[in-house]
Each structure stands twice: as C-alpha cells, then as structure tokens.
Amino acid sequence: MKHEMSNMKLRCISFFFLLFGLLLGNFIVEASKARSIDDTLSLPRQVHLPYSRRHMIGSTAPTCTYNECRGCRYKCRAEQVPVEGNDPINSAYHYRCVCHR
C-alpha cells in the first residue's frame, strides 16, 4: 500500500513537471514570435535599395490584357501603384499595367 502511494505520487509529480515544461516552452515560443513582430514593425516602411521592388500584396501580380497593353512598344506588366499619390507610403495600393522600355 505504501509502495503504491509513493508510485502514484511520483507519477503525479512527473505529470506536473511535464505539463509545466510544455507550458513554459509554449510561452517562450509565443514570446519570441511577438518580439520578432515588434522588430519588423520598428523597421522603416520602405527600404531604398538598388533593384528592390515593393513586396506585392497578393501572391502573384495580375496579368495585363491586350487592351491594357495596346499602346506599349515593348514590355507591359502589372505594378503596384498607390491609390493616393500624395502619401504613397501610407496609402493603399492597386495594380495598373505599365509600359516598360
């Protein structure tokens, strides 16, 4: 009887240590995610590097139709254009077909 009680107590303690370890690990992972999000928010909105393009909102840019590219001599592709030209960084974006040389 005494042996069964100590065995049950040992199982209970090991269960609580396992539960505590899982909760602590989850807390550490969530805290590191929140910190990395704060780090990215503190960066400047647009980094001006040569050949850098603004990230597109969707996964792929829409394809331009024949009528949208009718006046272009060379290449025509969809690019993000700010809705409000006065404040391009804080403005929403939409796609417009632009001619390139």
Jmol script that loads the backbone (N, CA, C; Angstrom):
load data "model"
ATOM      1  N   MET A   1       0.822  -1.195   0.000  1.00  0.00           N
ATOM      2  CA  MET A   1       0.000   0.000   0.000  1.00  0.00           C
ATOM      3  C   MET A   1       0.867   1.261   0.000  1.00  0.00           C
ATOM      4  N   LYS A   2       1.896   1.242   0.831  1.00  0.00           N
ATOM      5  CA  LYS A   2       2.776   2.389   0.920  1.00  0.00           C
ATOM      6  C   LYS A   2       3.532   2.570  -0.401  1.00  0.00           C
ATOM      7  N   HIS A   3       3.911   1.449  -1.010  1.00  0.00           N
ATOM      8  CA  HIS A   3       4.625   1.499  -2.277  1.00  0.00           C
ATOM      9  C   HIS A   3       3.735   2.061  -3.391  1.00  0.00           C
ATOM     10  N   GLU A   4       2.458   1.717  -3.386  1.00  0.00           N
ATOM     11  CA  GLU A   4       1.523   2.220  -4.395  1.00  0.00           C
ATOM     12  C   GLU A   4       1.310   3.724  -4.253  1.00  0.00           C
ATOM     13  N   MET A   5       1.266   4.207  -3.010  1.00  0.00           N
ATOM     14  CA  MET A   5       1.081   5.645  -2.781  1.00  0.00           C
ATOM     15  C   MET A   5       2.290   6.434  -3.276  1.00  0.00           C
ATOM     16  N   SER A   6       3.498   5.919  -3.011  1.00  0.00           N
ATOM     17  CA  SER A   6       4.691   6.636  -3.463  1.00  0.00           C
ATOM     18  C   SER A   6       4.791   6.595  -4.993  1.00  0.00           C
ATOM     19  N   ASN A   7       4.372   5.466  -5.593  1.00  0.00           N
ATOM     20  CA  ASN A   7       4.374   5.355  -7.048  1.00  0.00           C
ATOM     21  C   ASN A   7       3.375   6.339  -7.668  1.00  0.00           C
ATOM     22  N   MET A   8       2.206   6.469  -7.060  1.00  0.00           N
ATOM     23  CA  MET A   8       1.194   7.407  -7.556  1.00  0.00           C
ATOM     24  C   MET A   8       1.668   8.845  -7.382  1.00  0.00           C
ATOM     25  N   LYS A   9       2.319   9.129  -6.274  1.00  0.00           N
ATOM     26  CA  LYS A   9       2.836  10.467  -6.023  1.00  0.00           C
ATOM     27  C   LYS A   9       3.925  10.804  -7.049  1.00  0.00           C
ATOM     28  N   LEU A  10       4.773   9.829  -7.364  1.00  0.00           N
ATOM     29  CA  LEU A  10       5.828  10.036  -8.345  1.00  0.00           C
ATOM     30  C   LEU A  10       5.235  10.301  -9.732  1.00  0.00           C
ATOM     31  N   ARG A  11       4.204   9.565 -10.108  1.00  0.00           N
ATOM     32  CA  ARG A  11       3.540   9.785 -11.392  1.00  0.00           C
ATOM     33  C   ARG A  11       2.903  11.170 -11.457  1.00  0.00           C
ATOM     34  N   CYS A  12       2.282  11.562 -10.361  1.00  0.00           N
ATOM     35  CA  CYS A  12       1.623  12.873 -10.318  1.00  0.00           C
ATOM     36  C   CYS A  12       2.650  14.000 -10.455  1.00  0.00           C
ATOM     37  N   ILE A  13       3.756  13.865  -9.753  1.00  0.00           N
ATOM     38  CA  ILE A  13       4.802  14.890  -9.816  1.00  0.00           C
ATOM     39  C   ILE A  13       5.404  14.945 -11.218  1.00  0.00           C
ATOM     40  N   SER A  14       5.675  13.772 -11.811  1.00  0.00           N
ATOM     41  CA  SER A  14       6.252  13.766 -13.159  1.00  0.00           C
ATOM     42  C   SER A  14       5.262  14.336 -14.183  1.00  0.00           C
ATOM     43  N   PHE A  15       3.969  14.083 -13.993  1.00  0.00           N
ATOM     44  CA  PHE A  15       2.955  14.652 -14.883  1.00  0.00           C
ATOM     45  C   PHE A  15       2.945  16.174 -14.787  1.00  0.00           C
ATOM     46  N   PHE A  16       3.032  16.702 -13.578  1.00  0.00           N
ATOM     47  CA  PHE A  16       3.039  18.155 -13.410  1.00  0.00           C
ATOM     48  C   PHE A  16       4.306  18.778 -13.993  1.00  0.00           C
ATOM     49  N   PHE A  17       5.464  18.112 -13.855  1.00  0.00           N
ATOM     50  CA  PHE A  17       6.689  18.625 -14.471  1.00  0.00           C
ATOM     51  C   PHE A  17       6.583  18.624 -15.996  1.00  0.00           C
ATOM     52  N   LEU A  18       5.992  17.577 -16.552  1.00  0.00           N
ATOM     53  CA  LEU A  18       5.795  17.514 -17.995  1.00  0.00           C
ATOM     54  C   LEU A  18       4.861  18.628 -18.464  1.00  0.00           C
ATOM     55  N   LEU A  19       3.773  18.819 -17.753  1.00  0.00           N
ATOM     56  CA  LEU A  19       2.826  19.875 -18.095  1.00  0.00           C
ATOM     57  C   LEU A  19       3.469  21.252 -17.974  1.00  0.00           C
ATOM     58  N   PHE A  20       4.231  21.465 -16.919  1.00  0.00           N
ATOM     59  CA  PHE A  20       4.919  22.738 -16.719  1.00  0.00           C
ATOM     60  C   PHE A  20       5.930  22.988 -17.841  1.00  0.00           C
ATOM     61  N   GLY A  21       6.655  21.954 -18.245  1.00  0.00           N
ATOM     62  CA  GLY A  21       7.631  22.097 -19.324  1.00  0.00           C
ATOM     63  C   GLY A  21       6.969  22.460 -20.644  1.00  0.00           C
ATOM     64  N   LEU A  22       5.844  21.818 -20.944  1.00  0.00           N
ATOM     65  CA  LEU A  22       5.128  22.141 -22.184  1.00  0.00           C
ATOM     66  C   LEU A  22       4.599  23.570 -22.171  1.00  0.00           C
ATOM     67  N   LEU A  23       4.038  23.978 -21.050  1.00  0.00           N
ATOM     68  CA  LEU A  23       3.519  25.349 -20.957  1.00  0.00           C
ATOM     69  C   LEU A  23       4.641  26.378 -21.040  1.00  0.00           C
ATOM     70  N   LEU A  24       5.757  26.095 -20.392  1.00  0.00           N
ATOM     71  CA  LEU A  24       6.884  27.019 -20.429  1.00  0.00           C
ATOM     72  C   LEU A  24       7.453  27.118 -21.845  1.00  0.00           C
ATOM     73  N   GLY A  25       7.561  25.990 -22.541  1.00  0.00           N
ATOM     74  CA  GLY A  25       8.049  26.006 -23.918  1.00  0.00           C
ATOM     75  C   GLY A  25       7.128  26.791 -24.832  1.00  0.00           C
ATOM     76  N   ASN A  26       5.822  26.609 -24.663  1.00  0.00           N
ATOM     77  CA  ASN A  26       4.852  27.347 -25.474  1.00  0.00           C
ATOM     78  C   ASN A  26       4.940  28.846 -25.195  1.00  0.00           C
ATOM     79  N   PHE A  27       5.119  29.210 -23.947  1.00  0.00           N
ATOM     80  CA  PHE A  27       5.235  30.621 -23.581  1.00  0.00           C
ATOM     81  C   PHE A  27       6.479  31.245 -24.217  1.00  0.00           C
ATOM     82  N   ILE A  28       7.588  30.517 -24.216  1.00  0.00           N
ATOM     83  CA  ILE A  28       8.827  31.044 -24.789  1.00  0.00           C
ATOM     84  C   ILE A  28       8.682  31.225 -26.299  1.00  0.00           C
ATOM     85  N   VAL A  29       8.060  30.264 -26.965  1.00  0.00           N
ATOM     86  CA  VAL A  29       7.875  30.363 -28.415  1.00  0.00           C
ATOM     87  C   VAL A  29       6.967  31.541 -28.755  1.00  0.00           C
ATOM     88  N   GLU A  30       5.866  31.701 -28.039  1.00  0.00           N
ATOM     89  CA  GLU A  30       4.946  32.807 -28.314  1.00  0.00           C
ATOM     90  C   GLU A  30       5.594  34.154 -28.024  1.00  0.00           C
ATOM     91  N   ALA A  31       6.402  34.233 -26.971  1.00  0.00           N
ATOM     92  CA  ALA A  31       7.065  35.495 -26.642  1.00  0.00           C
ATOM     93  C   ALA A  31       8.073  35.865 -27.718  1.00  0.00           C
ATOM     94  N   SER A  32       8.787  34.889 -28.262  1.00  0.00           N
ATOM     95  CA  SER A  32       9.762  35.196 -29.310  1.00  0.00           C
ATOM     96  C   SER A  32       9.061  35.631 -30.594  1.00  0.00           C
ATOM     97  N   LYS A  33       7.890  35.067 -30.898  1.00  0.00           N
ATOM     98  CA  LYS A  33       7.135  35.497 -32.079  1.00  0.00           C
ATOM     99  C   LYS A  33       6.683  36.940 -31.927  1.00  0.00           C
ATOM    100  N   ALA A  34       6.192  37.299 -30.757  1.00  0.00           N
ATOM    101  CA  ALA A  34       5.723  38.669 -30.533  1.00  0.00           C
ATOM    102  C   ALA A  34       6.876  39.648 -30.646  1.00  0.00           C
ATOM    103  N   ARG A  35       8.041  39.271 -30.155  1.00  0.00           N
ATOM    104  CA  ARG A  35       9.189  40.154 -30.226  1.00  0.00           C
ATOM    105  C   ARG A  35       9.632  40.343 -31.671  1.00  0.00           C
ATOM    106  N   SER A  36       9.620  39.289 -32.481  1.00  0.00           N
ATOM    107  CA  SER A  36      10.043  39.423 -33.874  1.00  0.00           C
ATOM    108  C   SER A  36       9.059  40.284 -34.663  1.00  0.00           C
ATOM    109  N   ILE A  37       7.774  40.231 -34.329  1.00  0.00           N
ATOM    110  CA  ILE A  37       6.791  41.088 -34.987  1.00  0.00           C
ATOM    111  C   ILE A  37       7.048  42.542 -34.624  1.00  0.00           C
ATOM    112  N   ASP A  38       7.371  42.823 -33.349  1.00  0.00           N
ATOM    113  CA  ASP A  38       7.677  44.184 -32.944  1.00  0.00           C
ATOM    114  C   ASP A  38       8.928  44.697 -33.647  1.00  0.00           C
ATOM    115  N   ASP A  39       9.926  43.817 -33.850  1.00  0.00           N
ATOM    116  CA  ASP A  39      11.140  44.230 -34.541  1.00  0.00           C
ATOM    117  C   ASP A  39      10.853  44.611 -35.986  1.00  0.00           C
ATOM    118  N   THR A  40       9.991  43.863 -36.653  1.00  0.00           N
ATOM    119  CA  THR A  40       9.694  44.189 -38.043  1.00  0.00           C
ATOM    120  C   THR A  40       8.860  45.455 -38.147  1.00  0.00           C
ATOM    121  N   LEU A  41       8.036  45.742 -37.147  1.00  0.00           N
ATOM    122  CA  LEU A  41       7.239  46.963 -37.196  1.00  0.00           C
ATOM    123  C   LEU A  41       8.096  48.194 -36.969  1.00  0.00           C
ATOM    124  N   SER A  42       9.232  48.048 -36.267  1.00  0.00           N
ATOM    125  CA  SER A  42      10.070  49.202 -35.996  1.00  0.00           C
ATOM    126  C   SER A  42      10.967  49.552 -37.185  1.00  0.00           C
ATOM    127  N   LEU A  43      11.075  48.665 -38.174  1.00  0.00           N
ATOM    128  CA  LEU A  43      11.881  48.956 -39.352  1.00  0.00           C
ATOM    129  C   LEU A  43      11.191  50.011 -40.212  1.00  0.00           C
ATOM    130  N   PRO A  44      11.955  50.727 -41.029  1.00  0.00           N
ATOM    131  CA  PRO A  44      11.307  51.689 -41.923  1.00  0.00           C
ATOM    132  C   PRO A  44      10.369  50.981 -42.881  1.00  0.00           C
ATOM    133  N   ARG A  45       9.334  51.687 -43.282  1.00  0.00           N
ATOM    134  CA  ARG A  45       8.301  51.077 -44.122  1.00  0.00           C
ATOM    135  C   ARG A  45       8.844  50.623 -45.472  1.00  0.00           C
ATOM    136  N   GLN A  46       9.712  51.416 -46.074  1.00  0.00           N
ATOM    137  CA  GLN A  46      10.226  51.061 -47.390  1.00  0.00           C
ATOM    138  C   GLN A  46      11.735  51.236 -47.372  1.00  0.00           C
ATOM    139  N   VAL A  47      12.439  50.178 -47.708  1.00  0.00           N
ATOM    140  CA  VAL A  47      13.892  50.235 -47.751  1.00  0.00           C
ATOM    141  C   VAL A  47      14.294  50.579 -49.176  1.00  0.00           C
ATOM    142  N   HIS A  48      15.103  51.618 -49.331  1.00  0.00           N
ATOM    143  CA  HIS A  48      15.509  52.059 -50.662  1.00  0.00           C
ATOM    144  C   HIS A  48      16.841  51.406 -51.009  1.00  0.00           C
ATOM    145  N   LEU A  49      16.776  50.251 -51.635  1.00  0.00           N
ATOM    146  CA  LEU A  49      17.960  49.561 -52.109  1.00  0.00           C
ATOM    147  C   LEU A  49      17.914  49.530 -53.634  1.00  0.00           C
ATOM    148  N   PRO A  50      19.073  49.475 -54.275  1.00  0.00           N
ATOM    149  CA  PRO A  50      19.022  49.367 -55.736  1.00  0.00           C
ATOM    150  C   PRO A  50      18.390  48.039 -56.143  1.00  0.00           C
ATOM    151  N   TYR A  51      17.576  48.074 -57.157  1.00  0.00           N
ATOM    152  CA  TYR A  51      16.868  46.913 -57.697  1.00  0.00           C
ATOM    153  C   TYR A  51      15.875  46.311 -56.709  1.00  0.00           C
ATOM    154  N   SER A  52      15.494  47.017 -55.685  1.00  0.00           N
ATOM    155  CA  SER A  52      14.494  46.463 -54.760  1.00  0.00           C
ATOM    156  C   SER A  52      13.110  46.892 -55.220  1.00  0.00           C
ATOM    157  N   ARG A  53      12.186  45.981 -55.135  1.00  0.00           N
ATOM    158  CA  ARG A  53      10.803  46.266 -55.505  1.00  0.00           C
ATOM    159  C   ARG A  53       9.946  46.130 -54.269  1.00  0.00           C
ATOM    160  N   ARG A  54       8.898  46.908 -54.236  1.00  0.00           N
ATOM    161  CA  ARG A  54       7.956  46.818 -53.125  1.00  0.00           C
ATOM    162  C   ARG A  54       7.276  45.455 -53.182  1.00  0.00           C
ATOM    163  N   HIS A  55       7.121  44.818 -52.012  1.00  0.00           N
ATOM    164  CA  HIS A  55       6.501  43.497 -51.983  1.00  0.00           C
ATOM    165  C   HIS A  55       5.054  43.594 -52.434  1.00  0.00           C
ATOM    166  N   MET A  56       4.644  42.629 -53.221  1.00  0.00           N
ATOM    167  CA  MET A  56       3.280  42.631 -53.710  1.00  0.00           C
ATOM    168  C   MET A  56       2.345  42.098 -52.644  1.00  0.00           C
ATOM    169  N   ILE A  57       1.145  42.638 -52.598  1.00  0.00           N
ATOM    170  CA  ILE A  57       0.183  42.249 -51.578  1.00  0.00           C
ATOM    171  C   ILE A  57      -0.270  40.817 -51.800  1.00  0.00           C
ATOM    172  N   GLY A  58      -0.627  40.464 -53.006  1.00  0.00           N
ATOM    173  CA  GLY A  58      -1.064  39.103 -53.306  1.00  0.00           C
ATOM    174  C   GLY A  58       0.124  38.209 -53.600  1.00  0.00           C
ATOM    175  N   SER A  59      -0.151  36.959 -53.893  1.00  0.00           N
ATOM    176  CA  SER A  59       0.940  36.042 -54.187  1.00  0.00           C
ATOM    177  C   SER A  59       1.495  36.277 -55.589  1.00  0.00           C
ATOM    178  N   THR A  60       0.656  36.634 -56.545  1.00  0.00           N
ATOM    179  CA  THR A  60       1.118  36.915 -57.907  1.00  0.00           C
ATOM    180  C   THR A  60       0.434  38.174 -58.422  1.00  0.00           C
ATOM    181  N   ALA A  61       1.130  38.852 -59.309  1.00  0.00           N
ATOM    182  CA  ALA A  61       0.540  40.048 -59.908  1.00  0.00           C
ATOM    183  C   ALA A  61      -0.451  39.619 -60.982  1.00  0.00           C
ATOM    184  N   PRO A  62      -1.507  40.378 -61.175  1.00  0.00           N
ATOM    185  CA  PRO A  62      -2.464  40.019 -62.230  1.00  0.00           C
ATOM    186  C   PRO A  62      -1.829  40.206 -63.606  1.00  0.00           C
ATOM    187  N   THR A  63      -2.305  39.455 -64.568  1.00  0.00           N
ATOM    188  CA  THR A  63      -1.782  39.590 -65.931  1.00  0.00           C
ATOM    189  C   THR A  63      -2.526  40.715 -66.640  1.00  0.00           C
ATOM    190  N   CYS A  64      -1.799  41.433 -67.462  1.00  0.00           N
ATOM    191  CA  CYS A  64      -2.401  42.541 -68.206  1.00  0.00           C
ATOM    192  C   CYS A  64      -3.072  42.008 -69.463  1.00  0.00           C
ATOM    193  N   THR A  65      -4.187  42.599 -69.805  1.00  0.00           N
ATOM    194  CA  THR A  65      -4.913  42.186 -71.006  1.00  0.00           C
ATOM    195  C   THR A  65      -4.329  42.876 -72.235  1.00  0.00           C
ATOM    196  N   TYR A  66      -4.760  42.442 -73.381  1.00  0.00           N
ATOM    197  CA  TYR A  66      -4.284  43.015 -74.647  1.00  0.00           C
ATOM    198  C   TYR A  66      -4.646  44.496 -74.733  1.00  0.00           C
ATOM    199  N   ASN A  67      -5.854  44.852 -74.322  1.00  0.00           N
ATOM    200  CA  ASN A  67      -6.299  46.245 -74.424  1.00  0.00           C
ATOM    201  C   ASN A  67      -5.512  47.159 -73.494  1.00  0.00           C
ATOM    202  N   GLU A  68      -5.104  46.661 -72.332  1.00  0.00           N
ATOM    203  CA  GLU A  68      -4.334  47.491 -71.404  1.00  0.00           C
ATOM    204  C   GLU A  68      -2.925  47.739 -71.919  1.00  0.00           C
ATOM    205  N   CYS A  69      -2.375  46.823 -72.696  1.00  0.00           N
ATOM    206  CA  CYS A  69      -1.009  46.946 -73.207  1.00  0.00           C
ATOM    207  C   CYS A  69      -0.969  47.349 -74.675  1.00  0.00           C
ATOM    208  N   ARG A  70      -2.065  47.807 -75.220  1.00  0.00           N
ATOM    209  CA  ARG A  70      -2.154  48.087 -76.655  1.00  0.00           C
ATOM    210  C   ARG A  70      -1.186  49.181 -77.091  1.00  0.00           C
ATOM    211  N   GLY A  71      -0.988  50.215 -76.283  1.00  0.00           N
ATOM    212  CA  GLY A  71      -0.118  51.314 -76.688  1.00  0.00           C
ATOM    213  C   GLY A  71       1.355  51.093 -76.389  1.00  0.00           C
ATOM    214  N   CYS A  72       1.710  50.009 -75.764  1.00  0.00           N
ATOM    215  CA  CYS A  72       3.105  49.764 -75.381  1.00  0.00           C
ATOM    216  C   CYS A  72       3.909  49.240 -76.570  1.00  0.00           C
ATOM    217  N   ARG A  73       5.147  49.722 -76.690  1.00  0.00           N
ATOM    218  CA  ARG A  73       6.017  49.245 -77.762  1.00  0.00           C
ATOM    219  C   ARG A  73       6.770  47.983 -77.345  1.00  0.00           C
ATOM    220  N   TYR A  74       7.168  47.907 -76.078  1.00  0.00           N
ATOM    221  CA  TYR A  74       7.997  46.784 -75.646  1.00  0.00           C
ATOM    222  C   TYR A  74       7.260  45.928 -74.622  1.00  0.00           C
ATOM    223  N   LYS A  75       7.664  46.038 -73.373  1.00  0.00           N
ATOM    224  CA  LYS A  75       7.084  45.196 -72.330  1.00  0.00           C
ATOM    225  C   LYS A  75       5.978  45.929 -71.590  1.00  0.00           C
ATOM    226  N   CYS A  76       5.031  45.175 -71.126  1.00  0.00           N
ATOM    227  CA  CYS A  76       3.936  45.710 -70.324  1.00  0.00           C
ATOM    228  C   CYS A  76       3.721  44.744 -69.173  1.00  0.00           C
ATOM    229  N   ARG A  77       3.718  45.249 -67.934  1.00  0.00           N
ATOM    230  CA  ARG A  77       3.479  44.366 -66.793  1.00  0.00           C
ATOM    231  C   ARG A  77       2.721  45.108 -65.706  1.00  0.00           C
ATOM    232  N   ALA A  78       2.097  44.328 -64.822  1.00  0.00           N
ATOM    233  CA  ALA A  78       1.308  44.905 -63.735  1.00  0.00           C
ATOM    234  C   ALA A  78       2.234  45.316 -62.600  1.00  0.00           C
ATOM    235  N   GLU A  79       2.049  46.524 -62.088  1.00  0.00           N
ATOM    236  CA  GLU A  79       2.822  47.024 -60.955  1.00  0.00           C
ATOM    237  C   GLU A  79       1.881  47.619 -59.930  1.00  0.00           C
ATOM    238  N   GLN A  80       2.368  47.647 -58.697  1.00  0.00           N
ATOM    239  CA  GLN A  80       1.583  48.272 -57.632  1.00  0.00           C
ATOM    240  C   GLN A  80       1.712  49.782 -57.739  1.00  0.00           C
ATOM    241  N   VAL A  81       0.586  50.447 -57.692  1.00  0.00           N
ATOM    242  CA  VAL A  81       0.547  51.904 -57.773  1.00  0.00           C
ATOM    243  C   VAL A  81      -0.258  52.404 -56.580  1.00  0.00           C
ATOM    244  N   PRO A  82       0.231  53.432 -55.847  1.00  0.00           N
ATOM    245  CA  PRO A  82      -0.540  53.927 -54.703  1.00  0.00           C
ATOM    246  C   PRO A  82      -1.847  54.561 -55.154  1.00  0.00           C
ATOM    247  N   VAL A  83      -2.887  54.356 -54.360  1.00  0.00           N
ATOM    248  CA  VAL A  83      -4.193  54.937 -54.676  1.00  0.00           C
ATOM    249  C   VAL A  83      -4.126  56.450 -54.530  1.00  0.00           C
ATOM    250  N   GLU A  84      -3.519  56.920 -53.444  1.00  0.00           N
ATOM    251  CA  GLU A  84      -3.344  58.356 -53.226  1.00  0.00           C
ATOM    252  C   GLU A  84      -1.897  58.709 -53.529  1.00  0.00           C
ATOM    253  N   GLY A  85      -1.679  59.592 -54.478  1.00  0.00           N
ATOM    254  CA  GLY A  85      -0.322  59.971 -54.840  1.00  0.00           C
ATOM    255  C   GLY A  85       0.348  60.873 -53.825  1.00  0.00           C
ATOM    256  N   ASN A  86      -0.438  61.540 -52.970  1.00  0.00           N
ATOM    257  CA  ASN A  86       0.131  62.481 -52.003  1.00  0.00           C
ATOM    258  C   ASN A  86       0.914  61.774 -50.907  1.00  0.00           C
ATOM    259  N   ASP A  87       0.444  60.605 -50.459  1.00  0.00           N
ATOM    260  CA  ASP A  87       1.086  59.882 -49.360  1.00  0.00           C
ATOM    261  C   ASP A  87       1.274  58.423 -49.781  1.00  0.00           C
ATOM    262  N   PRO A  88       2.291  58.118 -50.592  1.00  0.00           N
ATOM    263  CA  PRO A  88       2.398  56.762 -51.141  1.00  0.00           C
ATOM    264  C   PRO A  88       2.748  55.698 -50.116  1.00  0.00           C
ATOM    265  N   ILE A  89       3.420  56.057 -49.029  1.00  0.00           N
ATOM    266  CA  ILE A  89       3.824  55.033 -48.052  1.00  0.00           C
ATOM    267  C   ILE A  89       2.619  54.547 -47.261  1.00  0.00           C
ATOM    268  N   ASN A  90       1.756  55.438 -46.834  1.00  0.00           N
ATOM    269  CA  ASN A  90       0.612  55.053 -46.007  1.00  0.00           C
ATOM    270  C   ASN A  90      -0.650  54.794 -46.826  1.00  0.00           C
ATOM    271  N   SER A  91      -0.554  54.831 -48.129  1.00  0.00           N
ATOM    272  CA  SER A  91      -1.724  54.664 -48.978  1.00  0.00           C
ATOM    273  C   SER A  91      -1.928  53.202 -49.345  1.00  0.00           C
ATOM    274  N   ALA A  92      -3.156  52.872 -49.696  1.00  0.00           N
ATOM    275  CA  ALA A  92      -3.450  51.534 -50.216  1.00  0.00           C
ATOM    276  C   ALA A  92      -2.920  51.448 -51.646  1.00  0.00           C
ATOM    277  N   TYR A  93      -2.784  50.235 -52.134  1.00  0.00           N
ATOM    278  CA  TYR A  93      -2.235  50.029 -53.471  1.00  0.00           C
ATOM    279  C   TYR A  93      -3.209  49.258 -54.339  1.00  0.00           C
ATOM    280  N   HIS A  94      -3.137  49.500 -55.640  1.00  0.00           N
ATOM    281  CA  HIS A  94      -3.854  48.683 -56.608  1.00  0.00           C
ATOM    282  C   HIS A  94      -2.907  48.441 -57.779  1.00  0.00           C
ATOM    283  N   TYR A  95      -3.273  47.522 -58.639  1.00  0.00           N
ATOM    284  CA  TYR A  95      -2.411  47.162 -59.758  1.00  0.00           C
ATOM    285  C   TYR A  95      -2.807  47.939 -61.004  1.00  0.00           C
ATOM    286  N   ARG A  96      -1.785  48.378 -61.750  1.00  0.00           N
ATOM    287  CA  ARG A  96      -2.002  49.072 -63.010  1.00  0.00           C
ATOM    288  C   ARG A  96      -0.961  48.556 -64.001  1.00  0.00           C
ATOM    289  N   CYS A  97      -1.367  48.392 -65.235  1.00  0.00           N
ATOM    290  CA  CYS A  97      -0.441  47.920 -66.261  1.00  0.00           C
ATOM    291  C   CYS A  97       0.415  49.090 -66.729  1.00  0.00           C
ATOM    292  N   VAL A  98       1.743  48.907 -66.695  1.00  0.00           N
ATOM    293  CA  VAL A  98       2.693  49.969 -67.004  1.00  0.00           C
ATOM    294  C   VAL A  98       3.583  49.505 -68.148  1.00  0.00           C
ATOM    295  N   CYS A  99       3.827  50.406 -69.100  1.00  0.00           N
ATOM    296  CA  CYS A  99       4.719  50.096 -70.223  1.00  0.00           C
ATOM    297  C   CYS A  99       6.171  50.285 -69.790  1.00  0.00           C
ATOM    298  N   HIS A 100       7.054  49.403 -70.266  1.00  0.00           N
ATOM    299  CA  HIS A 100       8.484  49.496 -69.972  1.00  0.00           C
ATOM    300  C   HIS A 100       9.264  49.469 -71.269  1.00  0.00           C
ATOM    301  N   ARG A 101      10.456  50.049 -71.250  1.00  0.00           N
ATOM    302  CA  ARG A 101      11.318  50.026 -72.440  1.00  0.00           C
ATOM    303  C   ARG A 101      12.187  48.810 -72.432  1.00  0.00           C
TER     304      ARG A 101
END
end "model"
wireframe off; spacefill off
backbone 0.3
color backbone group
